[in-house]
Amino acid sequence: MDSRTGKKIRLGRVLDPRTGKAVVVAASHGVMSGPPAGLATRAEIGAVFGQLAEADGVMVSPGMLPLVEDFFVGRGRPALVLHLDWKNHGRRLYTPGVDGRGEGVLAQLASLEEVAAAGVDAVMTYLYIGQRDTALERAEIERNARIVRDAARVGVAVIIEPRSALEAEGGEALSTGVLSLYCRISADLGADLVKVVWNGSVEAFSPVAQTCFAPILVAGGPGGDDPASTLRLAADSIAAGAAGVMFGRRVFRAEHPAEVLAGLRAVTHDGVPPERALARH
């Protein structure tokens, strides 16, 4: 037997084998930024998770698992994705650094042996590059390479979300060139999937997807109040070559998360135009 079989099985729970695409809901924001609107209380977490059964995967933090583990039990349930990292990049409260600016630090929250024992299908880790302190960038590369190796040993899939450490300092950090750089680095480190921020248009994003040989999932960013824009972003992502989306606030902050999720599935897996997908619900 081979751990590659385990990874193939687990990755097949995230990416739908029928389409090769995925709609993953990120519900782990609290570990980085405190209680998020929509998932701030036990009651809100329970209510939202009651509407996420049609997701291909749902990402939670390690501490959320005892609270929501029954959600993942049974045939046809979403894949269990674990948010493996803590970070202080971009935090609004107690923002690190002088004058609210800093290059940030990260920490791994669980070992891959613990992850596999918990039945996790995939982990997500950040990869920050571009720090002025080059020792920080080296540490990020080494940390992610180690996570990929450890995950391969126990048959768990890895999602890397690469980011620029200089995002707060100007638009260049979201340029096609920078996104292409860090997405390709993520793939070459061994990521099974790469989660990446959207850089504004199909034309700007297409080269990013074309030069990253690992499947890409587009992040949702802020949102949740306008389902039409959420479905349009998903459609543009697919048109640009992405393998799906990994949206959080755009789903769990929506007035009707299940309806938004159904629309995202129609757009992502079935190629339904966003206007028609929205009209269905």
Helices and strands as residue ranges (DSSP letters): H 3-14, E 22-26, H 30-33, H 42-49, E 57-60, G 62-64, H 65-68, G 69-72, E 79-83, E 85-87, E 106-108, H 112-117, E 122-129, H 134-154, E 157-164, G 167-169, G 171-174, H 176-189, E 193-196, H 202-210, E 216-219, H 227-239, E 244-247, H 249-252, H 257-270, H 274-279
